[in-house]
Amino acid sequence: MARLSHAEQIEQSYDLAMMALADYLTHERDAEATLKALIRILDRDALRDAITEVLVDARVHLRPKVDAPAP
C-alpha cells in the first residue's frame, strides 16, 4: 500500500469524520458512537504528525503575499 502524503492523510481524516457525521444524521449511529468514532479519527498519531508537518512546512516556506489591487 502506498504511503499517503500529509495532505492526503488530513483529507482522509476529514472524509472519515464526514462519514461518521453522515451516519449519525441518517440514524445509522447514535451520538455516543459518533463521538467515539470522531475521537478515534482525531486521536491518530498519523493525523497529528501530518498536521504538524504541514504547519511547520508553511512556517518554514512562507508563501509570498499577493498584492492587493490599488483602490
C-alpha positions in Angstrom: 0.0 0.0 0.0 1.3 3.4 -0.9 2.1 5.9 1.8 -0.2 8.9 1.9 1.2 12.4 1.8 0.5 14.7 4.7 -2.2 16.5 2.8 -3.8 13.2 1.8 -3.8 11.9 5.4 -5.5 15.1 6.6 -8.0 14.8 3.7 -8.7 11.2 4.5 -9.3 12.0 8.2 -11.7 14.8 7.1 -13.6 12.3 4.9 -13.8 9.7 7.7 -15.2 12.4 10.0 -17.8 13.4 7.5 -18.9 9.8 7.0 -19.2 9.4 10.8 -21.4 12.5 10.9 -23.5 11.4 8.0 -24.1 8.0 9.7 -25.3 10.0 12.8 -27.6 12.2 10.7 -29.1 9.2 8.9 -29.7 7.5 12.3 -27.2 4.6 11.5 -25.2 5.6 14.5 -26.1 7.1 17.9 -24.5 10.2 19.4 -22.2 8.3 21.7 -20.9 6.1 18.9 -20.4 9.1 16.7 -18.3 10.9 19.3 -16.2 7.8 19.9 -15.6 7.5 16.1 -14.7 11.2 15.8 -12.3 10.9 18.8 -10.6 7.8 17.2 -10.1 9.7 14.0 -8.7 12.8 15.7 -6.5 10.8 18.1 -4.5 9.1 15.4 -0.7 9.8 15.6 -0.5 9.9 11.8 -3.0 12.7 11.7 -1.3 14.8 14.4 2.1 14.2 12.6 0.6 15.3 9.3 -0.9 18.4 10.7 2.3 19.3 12.4 4.4 18.8 9.3 2.0 20.9 7.2 2.1 23.7 9.7 5.9 23.6 10.0 6.3 23.5 6.3 4.0 26.5 5.9 6.1 28.4 8.6 9.4 27.5 7.0 8.4 28.0 3.4 6.3 31.2 3.7 4.2 31.9 0.7 4.6 35.4 -0.9 1.7 37.7 -0.1 -0.5 38.6 -3.0 -0.5 42.3 -3.7 -3.9 43.8 -3.1 -5.3 45.8 -6.1 -4.9 49.6 -5.9 -8.1 51.4 -4.7 
